[in-house]
Amino acid sequence: MPKFSDASNSPQRELANPPTDAISSIKFSPHSDSRLLVASWDKHVYLYDTSQDDENQLIKKFEHRAPVLDVCFGKDDNEAFSGGLDMDVRKIDLTTGEQTVLSTHDKAVKALVYSTQHSMLISGSWDSSIHIHHPDNKPDYPSTLPLPSKVYSLSLAPTRLVISMASRALYIYDLYSLNTLAASAESEPPNTLNAEPWQRRESALKHLTRTTACMPSDEGYATSSIEGRIAVDWFDSSEESQARKYAFKCHRQNGGKDPETGEEIDVVYPVNALAFHPTLGSMASGGGDGQVLLWDPLSKRRTKAYVPLPASVAAVEFNRAGNLLAIAISSGFEDGKVDMVEGSARVFVRELAENEAKLKKK
């Protein structure tokens, strides 16, 4: 297994047999420390064991009818769910390869999350709705919750679901209440729900939302946008708590001076990926500049900047134990090129040193 180190002297390895087109999503298993799912525009979902050598890393890949936009594990390491441009929400048996369509949206499925606590799968679509499934129920009658705008991102906290949408809209739902309401569905779809969000928010970012990540502490969430910014917010709606929210610039580079005005040019990249460490509270971000950065969201400080990678960072993900950080890169088309660069889709797994992701003491 090829390994190399960057300036922080922490080993990083590249997975063999990566996707052949752009990577849309990566997810570590919440049930074990080394299993990783990768979704790609090459119409496949890939299952890796990151602890193995090159020949044995890729366990299996699962073909779909269209590009896959998101994937997640289910109740155990043998179950996964996928969604993409074919508009289907699929359950995948990772042992046999069998795929079952759970529901079909009217447009592409953009995001998926699975709550182990409630045995509940939620899919978000560009058709401005989410579907709520209980895959263990026989039969499973999915419910539909209409939303005001197309879904860009879903993220779970222990008790909350955060939905980021177009038009800067952001809805927060109480997971227990949503689960109770959806579990009462006893007929064929659509089973349309009338569920008011726990909170309605407007994104603090002025441009298109790229992704959202909830804090494992259940305190709040972060969102990122296409214009090189991250916003950190808190679930507590009190005036004191809301005074703590903030946004900041990141993933930008100095483009030299404007030949006409002499002013410095700020090259701005999208922040495509966010992930919180499962126990330490630190946050990783990945951008179109090929960089992965670590942040202390409480002290509002950057704690680490890794050596830039050769393509746009598409996704980042900590494993359950918090000792591995997976990084997916592929052409992000920030350079204006419209074709996928062959071989640019790659997945790296970084072994974190003991103090690498720790928050800095004040």
C-alpha positions, 0 to 999 in steps of 0.5 A, spaced: 500 500 500 503 506 497 504 511 503 507 518 503 507 523 508 506 531 508 509 536 512 505 534 518 509 527 518 502 523 518 502 517 513 497 518 508 495 513 503 491 512 496 486 507 495 487 503 489 481 502 484 478 509 484 472 511 480 473 513 473 469 519 473 467 525 478 466 523 486 460 525 489 460 522 496 464 518 501 461 515 507 465 511 513 461 506 516 458 508 523 459 501 525 466 499 524 472 503 523 475 502 516 469 500 511 468 506 506 463 507 501 464 512 495 459 514 490 461 517 483 458 520 476 461 513 473 454 510 475 457 506 481 458 505 488 464 503 491 465 499 497 472 499 500 476 496 506 481 502 507 485 497 512 487 492 507 493 492 502 492 495 494 489 488 491 484 487 497 482 494 498 476 494 493 471 489 496 465 490 491 462 495 486 455 496 484 452 499 478 447 503 477 443 506 471 445 513 472 450 517 476 450 516 483 450 523 487 450 520 494 450 514 499 450 512 506 450 506 510 444 503 513 443 499 520 450 495 519 456 494 514 452 489 510 446 495 508 447 501 504 443 506 500 444 510 494 440 516 490 442 519 484 440 522 477 435 516 476 431 519 481 430 512 485 432 511 492 435 504 493 437 499 498 443 495 496 445 489 500 453 489 500 454 482 501 449 479 495 449 486 491 442 486 490 438 492 489 431 494 491 428 501 489 424 504 496 421 510 492 422 514 486 422 522 486 420 526 481 427 529 480 434 527 482 436 524 489 441 529 491 442 527 499 441 521 503 442 520 511 440 514 515 438 515 523 441 508 526 437 511 533 430 511 529 432 506 523 430 511 519 432 513 512 431 520 509 432 522 502 432 529 499 431 531 492 431 537 487 424 536 486 423 540 493 421 534 497 424 529 502 422 522 502 422 518 509 423 511 509 423 505 515 426 500 511 426 495 516 418 495 516 415 490 512 412 493 508 415 500 508 410 505 506 415 512 505 412 518 507 413 525 503 414 532 506 414 537 501 419 543 501 419 550 499 425 549 494 430 544 492 434 540 497 442 541 496 444 538 503 442 534 509 445 533 515 444 529 522 445 531 529 443 526 535 436 530 535 436 534 529 435 534 521 438 540 518 436 541 510 439 546 506 435 548 500 436 553 494 434 560 495 438 560 502 432 556 505 434 552 511 429 548 515 431 544 522 426 538 524 426 535 531 428 527 529 424 524 534 417 528 532 419 527 524 420 519 526 413 519 530 409 522 524 412 518 518 412 512 522 404 512 522 404 511 514 400 505 513 398 506 505 401 506 499 405 513 497 405 519 497 403 519 504 404 527 504 406 529 511 404 536 514 410 537 518 412 544 521 420 545 522 422 546 529 426 552 526 426 556 519 433 559 518 436 563 512 443 561 511 448 567 513 451 565 506 449 570 500 451 565 495 449 558 493 450 552 499 455 547 497 454 542 503 452 542 511 455 538 517 452 538 524 456 538 530 456 531 533 455 535 540 448 536 538 449 544 539 449 546 532 451 546 524 456 549 519 454 550 512 459 552 506 458 556 499 461 556 492 464 563 494 469 561 499 466 562 506 463 557 511 458 559 516 457 556 523 451 557 527 447 554 533 441 550 534 439 554 541 435 560 538 436 565 544 439 572 543 445 570 547 447 563 543 445 567 536 450 572 538 455 567 537 454 565 530 459 567 525 461 566 518 468 567 515 472 567 508 477 561 506 479 557 501 482 563 497 488 564 494 492 570 492 492 571 484 497 577 484 495 584 482 490 587 477 494 589 471 490 595 470 488 597 478 494 594 481 489 591 486 490 584 489 486 579 486 483 574 490 481 567 487 475 564 490 474 557 490 468 553 492 468 550 499 465 543 497 466 539 503 465 539 511 466 534 516 466 534 524 470 530 528 466 525 532 469 526 539 474 532 539 469 538 536 474 540 530 472 541 523 475 539 516 473 543 510 475 541 503 475 546 497 476 547 490 483 549 491 485 542 493 486 544 500 484 540 506 483 545 512 482 543 520 478 548 524 477 550 531 469 552 530 469 555 538 475 559 537 474 561 530 481 559 528 484 555 523 489 549 526 492 546 520 493 546 513 495 540 509 499 540 503 494 542 497 492 536 492 492 536 485 485 536 484 478 539 487 476 536 494 470 533 493 468 530 500 472 529 506 469 524 512 472 522 519 471 515 521 467 512 527 474 512 531 476 519 529 483 516 527 482 516 519 480 522 515 478 520 508 479 525 502 476 525 495 478 529 489 476 529 482 476 535 477 471 540 480 472 544 473 474 551 477 479 552 471 474 552 466 475 546 463 468 542 461 471 535 461 473 530 466 481 529 467 483 522 466 485 519 473 483 525 477 478 522 481 482 519 487 481 517 494 486 518 500 486 516 507 490 520 512 492 516 519 491 522 524 496 523 529 494 523 536 493 531 537 492 532 530 485 534 530 485 536 537 482 543 539 488 548 541 488 550 548 486 558 549 
